Amino acid sequence: MRRGADIVIARALGADFVLVGRPTQYGVAAYGQAGAARAIEILRNEMELTLQQLGCTDIAQVGPQHLWEG
């Protein structure tokens, strides 16, 4: 998972959890523990924005009905 929207998509596809190792590793490499915390904050903000765009107030509301079949 590299973006907050990826987390929401995974949930819509049925995931119960996701791993976000790479963004936090980049944060640690750049700024140590503060960088990892900032990377998590960015992911959380992106996820919350995506949820708002879907009209959801909680990640638990996301499901297959939010997927587009093209």
HTML snippet that shows the backbone in 3Dmol.js (N, CA, C, O; Angstrom):
<script src="https://3Dmol.org/build/3Dmol-min.js"></script>
<div id="view" style="width:600px;height:400px;position:relative"></div>
<script>
const pdb = `
ATOM      1  N   MET A   1       0.839  -1.164   0.000  1.00  0.00           N
ATOM      2  CA  MET A   1       0.000   0.000   0.000  1.00  0.00           C
ATOM      3  C   MET A   1       0.892   1.239   0.000  1.00  0.00           C
ATOM      4  O   MET A   1       1.739   1.416   0.876  1.00  0.00           O
ATOM      5  N   ARG A   2       0.688   2.066  -0.976  1.00  0.00           N
ATOM      6  CA  ARG A   2       1.503   3.271  -1.077  1.00  0.00           C
ATOM      7  C   ARG A   2       0.710   4.548  -0.887  1.00  0.00           C
ATOM      8  O   ARG A   2       1.286   5.606  -0.632  1.00  0.00           O
ATOM      9  N   ARG A   3      -0.614   4.461  -1.010  1.00  0.00           N
ATOM     10  CA  ARG A   3      -1.468   5.633  -0.830  1.00  0.00           C
ATOM     11  C   ARG A   3      -2.654   5.263   0.036  1.00  0.00           C
ATOM     12  O   ARG A   3      -2.998   4.090   0.179  1.00  0.00           O
ATOM     13  N   GLY A   4      -3.276   6.287   0.615  1.00  0.00           N
ATOM     14  CA  GLY A   4      -4.451   6.054   1.437  1.00  0.00           C
ATOM     15  C   GLY A   4      -5.591   5.444   0.651  1.00  0.00           C
ATOM     16  O   GLY A   4      -6.351   4.635   1.183  1.00  0.00           O
ATOM     17  N   ALA A   5      -5.721   5.824  -0.618  1.00  0.00           N
ATOM     18  CA  ALA A   5      -6.776   5.264  -1.461  1.00  0.00           C
ATOM     19  C   ALA A   5      -6.569   3.768  -1.660  1.00  0.00           C
ATOM     20  O   ALA A   5      -7.542   3.024  -1.784  1.00  0.00           O
ATOM     21  N   ASP A   6      -5.320   3.317  -1.694  1.00  0.00           N
ATOM     22  CA  ASP A   6      -5.033   1.888  -1.833  1.00  0.00           C
ATOM     23  C   ASP A   6      -5.598   1.104  -0.654  1.00  0.00           C
ATOM     24  O   ASP A   6      -6.080  -0.018  -0.818  1.00  0.00           O
ATOM     25  N   ILE A   7      -5.537   1.697   0.525  1.00  0.00           N
ATOM     26  CA  ILE A   7      -6.069   1.048   1.727  1.00  0.00           C
ATOM     27  C   ILE A   7      -7.586   0.889   1.605  1.00  0.00           C
ATOM     28  O   ILE A   7      -8.134  -0.164   1.931  1.00  0.00           O
ATOM     29  N   VAL A   8      -8.255   1.935   1.137  1.00  0.00           N
ATOM     30  CA  VAL A   8      -9.707   1.894   0.973  1.00  0.00           C
ATOM     31  C   VAL A   8     -10.090   0.874  -0.101  1.00  0.00           C
ATOM     32  O   VAL A   8     -11.063   0.139   0.069  1.00  0.00           O
ATOM     33  N   ILE A   9      -9.348   0.822  -1.190  1.00  0.00           N
ATOM     34  CA  ILE A   9      -9.622  -0.141  -2.250  1.00  0.00           C
ATOM     35  C   ILE A   9      -9.464  -1.566  -1.724  1.00  0.00           C
ATOM     36  O   ILE A   9     -10.288  -2.435  -2.010  1.00  0.00           O
ATOM     37  N   ALA A  10      -8.408  -1.800  -0.959  1.00  0.00           N
ATOM     38  CA  ALA A  10      -8.196  -3.131  -0.393  1.00  0.00           C
ATOM     39  C   ALA A  10      -9.367  -3.532   0.494  1.00  0.00           C
ATOM     40  O   ALA A  10      -9.810  -4.680   0.465  1.00  0.00           O
ATOM     41  N   ARG A  11      -9.860  -2.596   1.273  1.00  0.00           N
ATOM     42  CA  ARG A  11     -11.017  -2.872   2.132  1.00  0.00           C
ATOM     43  C   ARG A  11     -12.251  -3.193   1.289  1.00  0.00           C
ATOM     44  O   ARG A  11     -13.005  -4.110   1.612  1.00  0.00           O
ATOM     45  N   ALA A  12     -12.451  -2.450   0.226  1.00  0.00           N
ATOM     46  CA  ALA A  12     -13.597  -2.696  -0.649  1.00  0.00           C
ATOM     47  C   ALA A  12     -13.506  -4.074  -1.305  1.00  0.00           C
ATOM     48  O   ALA A  12     -14.526  -4.691  -1.612  1.00  0.00           O
ATOM     49  N   LEU A  13     -12.289  -4.547  -1.514  1.00  0.00           N
ATOM     50  CA  LEU A  13     -12.082  -5.868  -2.102  1.00  0.00           C
ATOM     51  C   LEU A  13     -12.165  -6.987  -1.069  1.00  0.00           C
ATOM     52  O   LEU A  13     -12.095  -8.163  -1.425  1.00  0.00           O
ATOM     53  N   GLY A  14     -12.316  -6.630   0.219  1.00  0.00           N
ATOM     54  CA  GLY A  14     -12.514  -7.634   1.250  1.00  0.00           C
ATOM     55  C   GLY A  14     -11.383  -7.809   2.242  1.00  0.00           C
ATOM     56  O   GLY A  14     -11.451  -8.698   3.091  1.00  0.00           O
ATOM     57  N   ALA A  15     -10.346  -6.989   2.163  1.00  0.00           N
ATOM     58  CA  ALA A  15      -9.221  -7.120   3.090  1.00  0.00           C
ATOM     59  C   ALA A  15      -9.620  -6.728   4.509  1.00  0.00           C
ATOM     60  O   ALA A  15     -10.365  -5.768   4.710  1.00  0.00           O
ATOM     61  N   ASP A  16      -9.129  -7.464   5.476  1.00  0.00           N
ATOM     62  CA  ASP A  16      -9.351  -7.129   6.883  1.00  0.00           C
ATOM     63  C   ASP A  16      -8.231  -6.244   7.421  1.00  0.00           C
ATOM     64  O   ASP A  16      -8.427  -5.505   8.385  1.00  0.00           O
ATOM     65  N   PHE A  17      -7.052  -6.321   6.794  1.00  0.00           N
ATOM     66  CA  PHE A  17      -5.932  -5.471   7.186  1.00  0.00           C
ATOM     67  C   PHE A  17      -4.989  -5.322   6.000  1.00  0.00           C
ATOM     68  O   PHE A  17      -5.048  -6.099   5.046  1.00  0.00           O
ATOM     69  N   VAL A  18      -4.126  -4.328   6.066  1.00  0.00           N
ATOM     70  CA  VAL A  18      -3.124  -4.106   5.024  1.00  0.00           C
ATOM     71  C   VAL A  18      -1.790  -3.787   5.692  1.00  0.00           C
ATOM     72  O   VAL A  18      -1.740  -3.384   6.854  1.00  0.00           O
ATOM     73  N   LEU A  19      -0.731  -3.973   4.945  1.00  0.00           N
ATOM     74  CA  LEU A  19       0.605  -3.645   5.428  1.00  0.00           C
ATOM     75  C   LEU A  19       1.085  -2.395   4.696  1.00  0.00           C
ATOM     76  O   LEU A  19       0.932  -2.282   3.479  1.00  0.00           O
ATOM     77  N   VAL A  20       1.656  -1.474   5.431  1.00  0.00           N
ATOM     78  CA  VAL A  20       2.123  -0.215   4.842  1.00  0.00           C
ATOM     79  C   VAL A  20       3.605  -0.017   5.125  1.00  0.00           C
ATOM     80  O   VAL A  20       4.013   1.055   5.572  1.00  0.00           O
ATOM     81  N   GLY A  21       4.401  -1.023   4.874  1.00  0.00           N
ATOM     82  CA  GLY A  21       5.817  -0.995   5.210  1.00  0.00           C
ATOM     83  C   GLY A  21       6.650  -0.014   4.409  1.00  0.00           C
ATOM     84  O   GLY A  21       7.472   0.703   4.979  1.00  0.00           O
ATOM     85  N   ARG A  22       6.457   0.032   3.094  1.00  0.00           N
ATOM     86  CA  ARG A  22       7.347   0.839   2.269  1.00  0.00           C
ATOM     87  C   ARG A  22       7.273   2.331   2.589  1.00  0.00           C
ATOM     88  O   ARG A  22       8.324   2.951   2.751  1.00  0.00           O
ATOM     89  N   PRO A  23       6.088   2.944   2.690  1.00  0.00           N
ATOM     90  CA  PRO A  23       6.061   4.377   3.008  1.00  0.00           C
ATOM     91  C   PRO A  23       6.732   4.695   4.355  1.00  0.00           C
ATOM     92  O   PRO A  23       7.425   5.703   4.490  1.00  0.00           O
ATOM     93  N   THR A  24       6.517   3.831   5.331  1.00  0.00           N
ATOM     94  CA  THR A  24       7.139   4.093   6.632  1.00  0.00           C
ATOM     95  C   THR A  24       8.649   3.882   6.572  1.00  0.00           C
ATOM     96  O   THR A  24       9.393   4.578   7.262  1.00  0.00           O
ATOM     97  N   GLN A  25       9.110   2.941   5.764  1.00  0.00           N
ATOM     98  CA  GLN A  25      10.555   2.747   5.609  1.00  0.00           C
ATOM     99  C   GLN A  25      11.197   3.971   4.976  1.00  0.00           C
ATOM    100  O   GLN A  25      12.280   4.392   5.383  1.00  0.00           O
ATOM    101  N   TYR A  26      10.526   4.543   3.977  1.00  0.00           N
ATOM    102  CA  TYR A  26      11.045   5.762   3.362  1.00  0.00           C
ATOM    103  C   TYR A  26      11.107   6.887   4.388  1.00  0.00           C
ATOM    104  O   TYR A  26      12.075   7.647   4.431  1.00  0.00           O
ATOM    105  N   GLY A  27      10.069   6.987   5.214  1.00  0.00           N
ATOM    106  CA  GLY A  27      10.054   8.007   6.257  1.00  0.00           C
ATOM    107  C   GLY A  27      11.190   7.832   7.252  1.00  0.00           C
ATOM    108  O   GLY A  27      11.839   8.804   7.639  1.00  0.00           O
ATOM    109  N   VAL A  28      11.430   6.592   7.667  1.00  0.00           N
ATOM    110  CA  VAL A  28      12.521   6.307   8.605  1.00  0.00           C
ATOM    111  C   VAL A  28      13.861   6.656   7.967  1.00  0.00           C
ATOM    112  O   VAL A  28      14.726   7.251   8.610  1.00  0.00           O
ATOM    113  N   ALA A  29      14.030   6.282   6.696  1.00  0.00           N
ATOM    114  CA  ALA A  29      15.293   6.554   6.016  1.00  0.00           C
ATOM    115  C   ALA A  29      15.571   8.051   5.930  1.00  0.00           C
ATOM    116  O   ALA A  29      16.721   8.484   6.008  1.00  0.00           O
ATOM    117  N   ALA A  30      14.508   8.837   5.769  1.00  0.00           N
ATOM    118  CA  ALA A  30      14.688  10.279   5.609  1.00  0.00           C
ATOM    119  C   ALA A  30      14.795  11.016   6.941  1.00  0.00           C
ATOM    120  O   ALA A  30      15.652  11.885   7.103  1.00  0.00           O
ATOM    121  N   TYR A  31      13.913  10.667   7.911  1.00  0.00           N
ATOM    122  CA  TYR A  31      13.850  11.473   9.135  1.00  0.00           C
ATOM    123  C   TYR A  31      13.714  10.654  10.408  1.00  0.00           C
ATOM    124  O   TYR A  31      13.318  11.188  11.444  1.00  0.00           O
ATOM    125  N   GLY A  32      14.034   9.371  10.349  1.00  0.00           N
ATOM    126  CA  GLY A  32      13.957   8.552  11.550  1.00  0.00           C
ATOM    127  C   GLY A  32      12.514   8.298  11.981  1.00  0.00           C
ATOM    128  O   GLY A  32      11.607   8.214  11.152  1.00  0.00           O
ATOM    129  N   GLN A  33      12.324   8.179  13.283  1.00  0.00           N
ATOM    130  CA  GLN A  33      10.991   7.876  13.817  1.00  0.00           C
ATOM    131  C   GLN A  33       9.971   8.951  13.448  1.00  0.00           C
ATOM    132  O   GLN A  33       8.815   8.636  13.163  1.00  0.00           O
ATOM    133  N   ALA A  34      10.384  10.197  13.452  1.00  0.00           N
ATOM    134  CA  ALA A  34       9.468  11.282  13.073  1.00  0.00           C
ATOM    135  C   ALA A  34       9.022  11.134  11.623  1.00  0.00           C
ATOM    136  O   ALA A  34       7.884  11.465  11.290  1.00  0.00           O
ATOM    137  N   GLY A  35       9.898  10.645  10.767  1.00  0.00           N
ATOM    138  CA  GLY A  35       9.547  10.425   9.371  1.00  0.00           C
ATOM    139  C   GLY A  35       8.520   9.318   9.210  1.00  0.00           C
ATOM    140  O   GLY A  35       7.607   9.426   8.391  1.00  0.00           O
ATOM    141  N   ALA A  36       8.667   8.249   9.991  1.00  0.00           N
ATOM    142  CA  ALA A  36       7.688   7.157   9.946  1.00  0.00           C
ATOM    143  C   ALA A  36       6.331   7.649  10.430  1.00  0.00           C
ATOM    144  O   ALA A  36       5.304   7.331   9.830  1.00  0.00           O
ATOM    145  N   ALA A  37       6.320   8.418  11.504  1.00  0.00           N
ATOM    146  CA  ALA A  37       5.063   8.967  12.031  1.00  0.00           C
ATOM    147  C   ALA A  37       4.405   9.878  11.004  1.00  0.00           C
ATOM    148  O   ALA A  37       3.184   9.855  10.847  1.00  0.00           O
ATOM    149  N   ARG A  38       5.197  10.674  10.308  1.00  0.00           N
ATOM    150  CA  ARG A  38       4.648  11.573   9.282  1.00  0.00           C
ATOM    151  C   ARG A  38       4.083  10.777   8.110  1.00  0.00           C
ATOM    152  O   ARG A  38       3.036  11.134   7.570  1.00  0.00           O
ATOM    153  N   ALA A  39       4.760   9.706   7.713  1.00  0.00           N
ATOM    154  CA  ALA A  39       4.266   8.869   6.617  1.00  0.00           C
ATOM    155  C   ALA A  39       2.911   8.261   6.984  1.00  0.00           C
ATOM    156  O   ALA A  39       2.007   8.213   6.149  1.00  0.00           O
ATOM    157  N   ILE A  40       2.768   7.800   8.215  1.00  0.00           N
ATOM    158  CA  ILE A  40       1.496   7.238   8.670  1.00  0.00           C
ATOM    159  C   ILE A  40       0.418   8.316   8.694  1.00  0.00           C
ATOM    160  O   ILE A  40      -0.728   8.064   8.324  1.00  0.00           O
ATOM    161  N   GLU A  41       0.787   9.507   9.127  1.00  0.00           N
ATOM    162  CA  GLU A  41      -0.166  10.628   9.149  1.00  0.00           C
ATOM    163  C   GLU A  41      -0.645  10.956   7.737  1.00  0.00           C
ATOM    164  O   GLU A  41      -1.834  11.198   7.530  1.00  0.00           O
ATOM    165  N   ILE A  42       0.253  10.966   6.781  1.00  0.00           N
ATOM    166  CA  ILE A  42      -0.120  11.249   5.392  1.00  0.00           C
ATOM    167  C   ILE A  42      -1.071  10.173   4.875  1.00  0.00           C
ATOM    168  O   ILE A  42      -2.079  10.488   4.242  1.00  0.00           O
ATOM    169  N   LEU A  43      -0.755   8.899   5.141  1.00  0.00           N
ATOM    170  CA  LEU A  43      -1.634   7.812   4.709  1.00  0.00           C
ATOM    171  C   LEU A  43      -3.020   7.943   5.327  1.00  0.00           C
ATOM    172  O   LEU A  43      -4.030   7.745   4.651  1.00  0.00           O
ATOM    173  N   ARG A  44      -3.062   8.275   6.604  1.00  0.00           N
ATOM    174  CA  ARG A  44      -4.346   8.427   7.293  1.00  0.00           C
ATOM    175  C   ARG A  44      -5.164   9.559   6.673  1.00  0.00           C
ATOM    176  O   ARG A  44      -6.366   9.414   6.448  1.00  0.00           O
ATOM    177  N   ASN A  45      -4.502  10.692   6.397  1.00  0.00           N
ATOM    178  CA  ASN A  45      -5.205  11.829   5.793  1.00  0.00           C
ATOM    179  C   ASN A  45      -5.738  11.480   4.404  1.00  0.00           C
ATOM    180  O   ASN A  45      -6.865  11.839   4.062  1.00  0.00           O
ATOM    181  N   GLU A  46      -4.928  10.778   3.603  1.00  0.00           N
ATOM    182  CA  GLU A  46      -5.369  10.376   2.272  1.00  0.00           C
ATOM    183  C   GLU A  46      -6.546   9.406   2.362  1.00  0.00           C
ATOM    184  O   GLU A  46      -7.492   9.494   1.579  1.00  0.00           O
ATOM    185  N   MET A  47      -6.481   8.481   3.320  1.00  0.00           N
ATOM    186  CA  MET A  47      -7.558   7.525   3.505  1.00  0.00           C
ATOM    187  C   MET A  47      -8.847   8.233   3.913  1.00  0.00           C
ATOM    188  O   MET A  47      -9.917   7.919   3.392  1.00  0.00           O
ATOM    189  N   GLU A  48      -8.754   9.179   4.836  1.00  0.00           N
ATOM    190  CA  GLU A  48      -9.930   9.921   5.283  1.00  0.00           C
ATOM    191  C   GLU A  48     -10.527  10.746   4.143  1.00  0.00           C
ATOM    192  O   GLU A  48     -11.749  10.840   4.029  1.00  0.00           O
ATOM    193  N   LEU A  49      -9.694  11.336   3.309  1.00  0.00           N
ATOM    194  CA  LEU A  49     -10.182  12.091   2.156  1.00  0.00           C
ATOM    195  C   LEU A  49     -10.930  11.172   1.193  1.00  0.00           C
ATOM    196  O   LEU A  49     -11.997  11.528   0.695  1.00  0.00           O
ATOM    197  N   THR A  50     -10.375  10.002   0.934  1.00  0.00           N
ATOM    198  CA  THR A  50     -11.026   9.038   0.052  1.00  0.00           C
ATOM    199  C   THR A  50     -12.369   8.600   0.626  1.00  0.00           C
ATOM    200  O   THR A  50     -13.352   8.487  -0.107  1.00  0.00           O
ATOM    201  N   LEU A  51     -12.413   8.354   1.932  1.00  0.00           N
ATOM    202  CA  LEU A  51     -13.671   7.975   2.577  1.00  0.00           C
ATOM    203  C   LEU A  51     -14.716   9.081   2.430  1.00  0.00           C
ATOM    204  O   LEU A  51     -15.885   8.798   2.168  1.00  0.00           O
ATOM    205  N   GLN A  52     -14.308  10.322   2.593  1.00  0.00           N
ATOM    206  CA  GLN A  52     -15.226  11.450   2.435  1.00  0.00           C
ATOM    207  C   GLN A  52     -15.760  11.513   1.013  1.00  0.00           C
ATOM    208  O   GLN A  52     -16.943  11.787   0.807  1.00  0.00           O
ATOM    209  N   GLN A  53     -14.901  11.264   0.030  1.00  0.00           N
ATOM    210  CA  GLN A  53     -15.328  11.297  -1.364  1.00  0.00           C
ATOM    211  C   GLN A  53     -16.338  10.192  -1.668  1.00  0.00           C
ATOM    212  O   GLN A  53     -17.184  10.340  -2.550  1.00  0.00           O
ATOM    213  N   LEU A  54     -16.244   9.087  -0.933  1.00  0.00           N
ATOM    214  CA  LEU A  54     -17.188   7.984  -1.098  1.00  0.00           C
ATOM    215  C   LEU A  54     -18.469   8.186  -0.295  1.00  0.00           C
ATOM    216  O   LEU A  54     -19.445   7.458  -0.479  1.00  0.00           O
ATOM    217  N   GLY A  55     -18.463   9.172   0.593  1.00  0.00           N
ATOM    218  CA  GLY A  55     -19.623   9.414   1.445  1.00  0.00           C
ATOM    219  C   GLY A  55     -19.665   8.515   2.663  1.00  0.00           C
ATOM    220  O   GLY A  55     -20.728   8.301   3.246  1.00  0.00           O
ATOM    221  N   CYS A  56     -18.514   7.986   3.051  1.00  0.00           N
ATOM    222  CA  CYS A  56     -18.423   7.096   4.214  1.00  0.00           C
ATOM    223  C   CYS A  56     -17.804   7.854   5.384  1.00  0.00           C
ATOM    224  O   CYS A  56     -16.922   8.693   5.202  1.00  0.00           O
ATOM    225  N   THR A  57     -18.275   7.549   6.566  1.00  0.00           N
ATOM    226  CA  THR A  57     -17.709   8.177   7.765  1.00  0.00           C
ATOM    227  C   THR A  57     -16.737   7.258   8.479  1.00  0.00           C
ATOM    228  O   THR A  57     -16.029   7.692   9.389  1.00  0.00           O
ATOM    229  N   ASP A  58     -16.693   5.978   8.076  1.00  0.00           N
ATOM    230  CA  ASP A  58     -15.831   5.001   8.738  1.00  0.00           C
ATOM    231  C   ASP A  58     -15.389   3.957   7.723  1.00  0.00           C
ATOM    232  O   ASP A  58     -16.138   3.632   6.802  1.00  0.00           O
ATOM    233  N   ILE A  59     -14.191   3.432   7.882  1.00  0.00           N
ATOM    234  CA  ILE A  59     -13.663   2.427   6.960  1.00  0.00           C
ATOM    235  C   ILE A  59     -14.527   1.164   6.964  1.00  0.00           C
ATOM    236  O   ILE A  59     -14.561   0.436   5.972  1.00  0.00           O
ATOM    237  N   ALA A  60     -15.221   0.900   8.064  1.00  0.00           N
ATOM    238  CA  ALA A  60     -16.071  -0.290   8.159  1.00  0.00           C
ATOM    239  C   ALA A  60     -17.261  -0.223   7.192  1.00  0.00           C
ATOM    240  O   ALA A  60     -17.861  -1.253   6.888  1.00  0.00           O
ATOM    241  N   GLN A  61     -17.603   0.956   6.714  1.00  0.00           N
ATOM    242  CA  GLN A  61     -18.719   1.120   5.781  1.00  0.00           C
ATOM    243  C   GLN A  61     -18.334   0.781   4.349  1.00  0.00           C
ATOM    244  O   GLN A  61     -19.207   0.632   3.494  1.00  0.00           O
ATOM    245  N   VAL A  62     -17.046   0.659   4.079  1.00  0.00           N
ATOM    246  CA  VAL A  62     -16.573   0.412   2.719  1.00  0.00           C
ATOM    247  C   VAL A  62     -16.744  -1.061   2.381  1.00  0.00           C
ATOM    248  O   VAL A  62     -16.410  -1.935   3.181  1.00  0.00           O
ATOM    249  N   GLY A  63     -17.258  -1.321   1.211  1.00  0.00           N
ATOM    250  CA  GLY A  63     -17.459  -2.683   0.753  1.00  0.00           C
ATOM    251  C   GLY A  63     -17.481  -2.773  -0.753  1.00  0.00           C
ATOM    252  O   GLY A  63     -17.157  -1.802  -1.436  1.00  0.00           O
ATOM    253  N   PRO A  64     -17.855  -3.914  -1.280  1.00  0.00           N
ATOM    254  CA  PRO A  64     -17.841  -4.102  -2.733  1.00  0.00           C
ATOM    255  C   PRO A  64     -18.777  -3.152  -3.477  1.00  0.00           C
ATOM    256  O   PRO A  64     -18.609  -2.934  -4.677  1.00  0.00           O
ATOM    257  N   GLN A  65     -19.745  -2.596  -2.789  1.00  0.00           N
ATOM    258  CA  GLN A  65     -20.643  -1.646  -3.445  1.00  0.00           C
ATOM    259  C   GLN A  65     -19.918  -0.363  -3.864  1.00  0.00           C
ATOM    260  O   GLN A  65     -20.456   0.418  -4.649  1.00  0.00           O
ATOM    261  N   HIS A  66     -18.728  -0.143  -3.360  1.00  0.00           N
ATOM    262  CA  HIS A  66     -17.958   1.057  -3.708  1.00  0.00           C
ATOM    263  C   HIS A  66     -16.997   0.830  -4.859  1.00  0.00           C
ATOM    264  O   HIS A  66     -16.250   1.736  -5.228  1.00  0.00           O
ATOM    265  N   LEU A  67     -17.005  -0.364  -5.429  1.00  0.00           N
ATOM    266  CA  LEU A  67     -16.139  -0.664  -6.560  1.00  0.00           C
ATOM    267  C   LEU A  67     -16.879  -0.400  -7.860  1.00  0.00           C
ATOM    268  O   LEU A  67     -18.091  -0.597  -7.948  1.00  0.00           O
ATOM    269  N   TRP A  68     -16.154   0.041  -8.850  1.00  0.00           N
ATOM    270  CA  TRP A  68     -16.730   0.318 -10.162  1.00  0.00           C
ATOM    271  C   TRP A  68     -16.302  -0.792 -11.109  1.00  0.00           C
ATOM    272  O   TRP A  68     -15.115  -1.097 -11.224  1.00  0.00           O
ATOM    273  N   GLU A  69     -17.256  -1.384 -11.774  1.00  0.00           N
ATOM    274  CA  GLU A  69     -16.954  -2.409 -12.764  1.00  0.00           C
ATOM    275  C   GLU A  69     -17.009  -1.780 -14.142  1.00  0.00           C
ATOM    276  O   GLU A  69     -18.069  -1.375 -14.620  1.00  0.00           O
ATOM    277  N   GLY A  70     -15.853  -1.706 -14.764  1.00  0.00           N
ATOM    278  CA  GLY A  70     -15.793  -1.036 -16.055  1.00  0.00           C
ATOM    279  C   GLY A  70     -15.621  -1.912 -17.217  1.00  0.00           C
ATOM    280  O   GLY A  70     -15.560  -1.432 -18.348  1.00  0.00           O
TER     281      GLY A  70
END
`;
const viewer = $3Dmol.createViewer("view");
viewer.addModel(pdb, "pdb");
viewer.setStyle({}, {cartoon: {color: "spectrum"}});
viewer.zoomTo();
viewer.render();
</script>
